[in-house]
Amino acid sequence: MYASSSRILVKSNLARVPSRSLSASAPSSARRETFVELLQDVPGLGRTFDRLFVAPGRARNDLVPTRKARFVPFKDNAQRQIYRATEADRKSSSTLLIESTTSSSGLSSSQEESNITPQEKLNQLHLIPSTLTFKRRTISPDYPSLHGSLTLSDVQERLDSTYGLSSGDVSVNWVDRQDGSRMKELDSWKAIVGLKKGGREGTEVVIRVVRLEEGEGEED
């Protein structure tokens, strides 16, 4: 049995390391590293119950799908700290269930739980590929201008239909562009997908529009 996702690892004798962010406020770090807890020993990476940062692609394509690790919910950046579990931790997972920073500030149990991202939503968020590709018709085979445009609503529709993340679950915003901006040519823009509840984690994705070739469908 591994540690519950409803508590955060803290040890009084743990050396502090600089916190790192995976929030909508820090898009530059969102794709470079993901915070996970190992569910089994992984050679060259760590041992069961270790918490550490890994490349998003490794977490998304290997560690999480094969149950070697899980994404870790968080309520603030200070809780995202590398932790190497002890042998005692591995023998009794109950040693990992300790008081969180939020509860110590006097919040009720229900308030505390509302600040924690459900594991299912966290998995859905981080399993979004780093690039979402949309195929669109152009005005001619020789020009990049689209018939119509692609908007954040199109991105949200893809997240809902393919990844189970509705507009009630996540917000989608362009990076360095107005949210009302439309992609009118073949191009790649960056966007942030952020959870609306829990720890409000976010991740950066590249929205890529490519030419729809003859005989292809827009979702091929």
ROZA-48860 format. One record per residue (C-alpha): residue number from 1; residue in one letter; x, y, z. Coordinates in Angstrom, 2 decimals, always signed. Layout:
N
  pos  code        x        y        z
  NUM     A        X        Y        Z
...
//
This chain:
220
  pos  code        x        y        z
    1     M    +0.00    +0.00    +0.00
    2     Y    +1.55    +3.31    -0.92
    3     A    +1.13    +6.72    +0.58
    4     S    -2.21    +8.47    +0.16
    5     S    -2.38   +11.31    -2.32
    6     S    -4.28   +13.36    +0.28
    7     R    -1.16   +14.14    +2.34
    8     I    +2.18   +15.69    +1.57
    9     L    +5.54   +14.22    +2.55
   10     V    +7.36   +16.24    +5.16
   11     K   +10.16   +15.10    +7.45
   12     S   +11.60   +17.26   +10.20
   13     N   +15.13   +16.12    +9.41
   14     L   +14.75   +16.65    +5.65
   15     A   +17.21   +19.14    +4.18
   16     R   +15.40   +21.90    +2.36
   17     V   +15.91   +22.24    -1.36
   18     P   +14.66   +25.08    -3.57
   19     S   +11.00   +24.62    -4.49
   20     R   +10.07   +24.28    -8.12
   21     S    +6.83   +25.19    -9.75
   22     L    +4.40   +23.41   -12.00
   23     S    +1.72   +26.03   -11.97
   24     A    +0.08   +28.20   -14.57
   25     S    +2.18   +31.09   -13.24
   26     A    +5.45   +29.45   -14.32
   27     P    +5.07   +28.06   -17.84
   28     S    +8.80   +27.83   -18.49
   29     S    +9.25   +25.05   -15.93
   30     A    +5.96   +23.30   -16.57
   31     R    +7.29   +20.96   -19.24
   32     R   +10.87   +20.55   -18.09
   33     E   +10.15   +18.54   -14.98
   34     T    +7.29   +16.74   -13.25
   35     F    +7.07   +15.83    -9.57
   36     V    +6.34   +12.14    -8.89
   37     E    +6.42    +9.56    -6.12
   38     L    +7.91    +6.18    -6.99
   39     L    +5.65    +3.19    -6.32
   40     Q    +8.49    +0.70    -6.82
   41     D   +12.26    +0.69    -7.09
   42     V   +13.42    +2.13   -10.44
   43     P   +17.10    +1.45   -11.24
   44     G   +19.04    +4.63   -11.83
   45     L   +16.21    +6.80   -10.54
   46     G   +15.25    +5.93    -6.98
   47     R   +13.49    +3.60    -4.58
   48     T    +9.89    +3.09    -3.45
   49     F    +8.32    +6.20    -1.87
   50     D   +11.08    +8.52    -3.09
   51     R    +9.70   +11.81    -4.37
   52     L   +11.60   +13.56    -7.12
   53     F   +11.51   +15.51   -10.35
   54     V   +11.63   +13.65   -13.69
   55     A   +11.28   +14.55   -17.35
   56     P    +7.56   +14.87   -18.21
   57     G    +7.90   +12.50   -21.15
   58     R    +9.36    +9.76   -18.97
   59     A    +6.57   +10.15   -16.42
   60     R    +3.85   +10.32   -19.06
   61     N    +5.07    +7.50   -21.31
   62     D    +6.64    +5.06   -18.85
   63     L    +6.57    +5.62   -15.10
   64     V    +2.89    +6.42   -14.57
   65     P    +1.27    +4.08   -17.16
   66     T    +3.31    +1.14   -15.86
   67     R    +2.50    +1.97   -12.22
   68     K    +6.13    +2.65   -11.36
   69     A    +5.19    +6.11   -10.11
   70     R    +2.31    +8.49    -9.55
   71     F    +2.01   +12.22   -10.03
   72     V    +1.97   +14.07    -6.70
   73     P    -0.73   +16.66    -5.97
   74     F    +0.44   +19.83    -4.24
   75     K    -1.08   +22.86    -2.60
   76     D    +1.85   +25.25    -2.79
   77     N    +5.34   +25.27    -4.23
   78     A    +7.05   +24.82    -0.84
   79     Q    +5.74   +21.25    -0.71
   80     R    +7.46   +20.24    -3.93
   81     Q   +10.68   +19.01    -2.39
   82     I   +12.88   +16.07    -3.29
   83     Y   +12.60   +13.35    -0.64
   84     R   +14.49   +10.09    -0.31
   85     A   +12.47    +7.62    +1.75
   86     T   +14.12    +5.62    +4.52
   87     E   +13.88    +1.89    +5.12
   88     A   +11.46    +2.62    +7.94
   89     D    +9.25    +4.52    +5.50
   90     R    +9.16    +1.57    +3.16
   91     K    +8.25    -0.87    +5.91
   92     S    +5.34    +1.20    +7.10
   93     S    +3.66    +3.65    +4.73
   94     S    +1.85    +5.14    +7.72
   95     T    +5.04    +7.04    +8.56
   96     L    +4.48    +9.06    +5.41
   97     L    +1.03   +10.27    +6.42
   98     I    +1.77   +13.34    +8.50
   99     E    +0.34   +16.76    +9.04
  100     S    +0.43   +19.02    +6.02
  101     T    +1.40   +22.68    +5.93
  102     T    -2.17   +23.79    +5.33
  103     S    -3.67   +21.85    +8.23
  104     S    -1.12   +23.36   +10.58
  105     S    -2.42   +26.80    +9.70
  106     G    -5.78   +25.94   +11.24
  107     L    -7.91   +24.92    +8.25
  108     S   -10.60   +22.30    +8.77
  109     S   -10.23   +18.84    +7.26
  110     S   -12.79   +19.60    +4.56
  111     Q   -11.02   +22.85    +3.64
  112     E    -7.70   +21.07    +3.51
  113     E    -9.01   +18.31    +1.24
  114     S   -10.52   +20.88    -1.14
  115     N    -7.01   +22.20    -1.78
  116     I    -5.71   +18.83    -2.94
  117     T    -6.02   +17.76    -6.55
  118     P    -7.75   +14.39    -7.06
  119     Q    -5.27   +11.86    -8.43
  120     E    -7.50   +11.14   -11.43
  121     K    -7.51   +14.78   -12.55
  122     L    -3.80   +15.12   -11.95
  123     N    -3.16   +12.07   -14.14
  124     Q    -5.44   +13.41   -16.88
  125     L    -3.60   +16.74   -16.85
  126     H    -0.09   +15.30   -17.05
  127     L    -1.00   +12.66   -19.64
  128     I    -1.77   +15.40   -22.16
  129     P    +1.00   +15.18   -24.79
  130     S    +3.45   +18.07   -25.00
  131     T    +2.11   +18.93   -28.48
  132     L    -1.51   +18.93   -29.63
  133     T    -1.74   +18.87   -33.42
  134     F    -4.73   +20.17   -35.34
  135     K    -5.20   +19.61   -39.07
  136     R    -6.91   +22.43   -40.94
  137     R    -7.63   +23.29   -44.56
  138     T    -5.72   +26.17   -46.13
  139     I    -6.88   +28.56   -48.80
  140     S    -4.53   +26.79   -51.26
  141     P    -1.77   +24.17   -51.19
  142     D    +0.82   +26.94   -51.57
  143     Y    -0.28   +29.34   -48.82
  144     P    -0.35   +28.96   -45.01
  145     S    -3.57   +30.92   -44.47
  146     L    -6.37   +28.79   -43.03
  147     H    -9.97   +28.46   -44.07
  148     G   -11.29   +29.89   -40.82
  149     S    -9.15   +29.80   -37.67
  150     L    -8.30   +27.83   -34.55
  151     T    -9.20   +29.19   -31.10
  152     L    -8.86   +28.24   -27.45
  153     S   -12.37   +26.82   -27.69
  154     D   -11.09   +24.29   -30.23
  155     V    -8.29   +23.33   -27.84
  156     Q   -10.76   +22.97   -24.97
  157     E   -13.00   +20.77   -27.10
  158     R   -10.03   +18.47   -27.84
  159     L    -9.13   +18.28   -24.15
  160     D   -12.70   +17.34   -23.32
  161     S   -13.29   +14.76   -26.04
  162     T    -9.87   +13.09   -25.95
  163     Y    -8.53   +13.58   -22.43
  164     G   -11.69   +13.89   -20.34
  165     L   -10.92   +17.43   -19.14
  166     S   -14.00   +19.62   -19.43
  167     S   -14.19   +23.40   -19.18
  168     G   -15.28   +22.85   -15.58
  169     D   -12.02   +21.03   -14.88
  170     V    -9.46   +23.19   -16.66
  171     S    -8.82   +26.62   -18.08
  172     V    -6.82   +27.11   -21.29
  173     N    -4.83   +30.28   -21.96
  174     W    -2.38   +31.34   -24.60
  175     V    +1.18   +32.11   -23.53
  176     D    +2.20   +35.71   -24.41
  177     R    -0.96   +36.27   -26.43
  178     Q    -4.45   +37.56   -25.77
  179     D    -6.86   +34.73   -25.00
  180     G    -9.13   +35.91   -27.80
  181     S    -6.34   +35.49   -30.36
  182     R    -7.01   +33.12   -33.24
  183     M    -4.53   +31.01   -35.20
  184     K    -5.16   +31.99   -38.81
  185     E    -2.13   +30.36   -40.41
  186     L    -0.10   +27.16   -40.14
  187     D    +1.90   +27.77   -36.98
  188     S    +2.70   +26.63   -33.42
  189     W    +1.62   +28.57   -30.33
  190     K    +2.10   +27.78   -26.67
  191     A    -0.78   +27.47   -24.20
  192     I    -1.18   +26.71   -20.51
  193     V    -3.73   +24.13   -19.36
  194     G    -4.47   +24.70   -15.69
  195     L    -6.71   +22.84   -13.26
  196     K    -9.45   +25.00   -11.74
  197     K    -9.65   +23.12    -8.44
  198     G    -7.40   +21.44    -5.93
  199     G    -3.76   +22.48    -6.08
  200     R    -4.43   +24.23    -9.40
  201     E    -1.54   +22.54   -11.16
  202     G    -0.88   +23.47   -14.74
  203     T    +1.12   +22.29   -17.72
  204     E    +2.34   +23.90   -20.92
  205     V    +1.43   +22.47   -24.31
  206     V    +2.29   +23.43   -27.87
  207     I    -0.73   +23.93   -30.12
  208     R    +0.36   +23.06   -33.65
  209     V    -1.71   +23.64   -36.77
  210     V    -0.70   +21.68   -39.86
  211     R    -2.12   +21.49   -43.34
  212     L    -5.01   +19.09   -43.91
  213     E    -4.06   +17.00   -46.90
  214     E    -6.46   +15.60   -49.46
  215     G    -8.42   +12.66   -48.08
  216     E    -7.56   +13.39   -44.44
  217     G   -10.00   +14.29   -41.69
  218     E    -9.30   +17.08   -39.23
  219     E    -8.89   +14.61   -36.37
  220     D    -6.78   +12.01   -38.24
//
